[in-house]
């Protein structure tokens, strides 16, 4: 799962929302003393992020999606699927929530702004770019996917050209959309239950 899906699965809890975003910039145990300045809600968001990633990596439906991209991208197929799942979430938005997508985006940006003081420098830079380029909206369109995959190309040295995943997505659009919906129903319920069981 990529940024949009993680933020969406945090529901309307601001601490969990921030923790879910923060996890990509953390290492080791959540309950380590170095994280004592974080609230229990933020720590829950970090743990939720890790649970989401584990379930996504292991699930058979996601593996079927990875097979579409594996011949071209090998071990990087999982990264491709993570990014494209954000695209399919936008396309199927009304299936999973009554909240308007435009309202959701603004709510998320405003909520995360409150946690600036807790953002590591790299997250602060990422968040600035997320707002400036409206990443959450951009995933709906090829230009947004192109920007995301271009960024990945710059990070992955000697890897495959991630931009080639976009035409592959369109060639297999129906299958990928179907598999996304089969999986996201499971993921949404799993996340809701995880949050409820830790309140």
Number of C-alpha atoms within 10 A of each C-alpha: 22 17 17 21 22 21 25 19 24 24 15 14 15 21 22 26 26 27 28 26 24 19 18 13 11 13 8 6 10 18 11 9 9 9 12 11 9 15 13 17 19 23 22 23 28 23 19 24 25 15 15 19 15 12 15 19 16 10 11 12 18 22 17 14 23 23 15 19 22 16 10 16 20 13 13 16 20 21 17 25 24 19 19 22 25 25 25 21 21 20 14 14 14 12 11 14 11 8 10 10 15 10 9 15 19 14 14 18 16 13 16 18 16 12 14 13 9 13 18 13 12 10 16 16 11 13 20 14 12 16 15 9 13 16 19 24 17 19 24 17 12 14 11 18 22 18 16 17 21 15 13 17 16 12 10 13 8 8 14 14 15 23 19 15 22 17 11 13 19 11 12 14 14 11 14 23 20 13 18 21 18 13 16 20 12 11 17 18 11 17 19 13 11 15 18 9 8 9 8
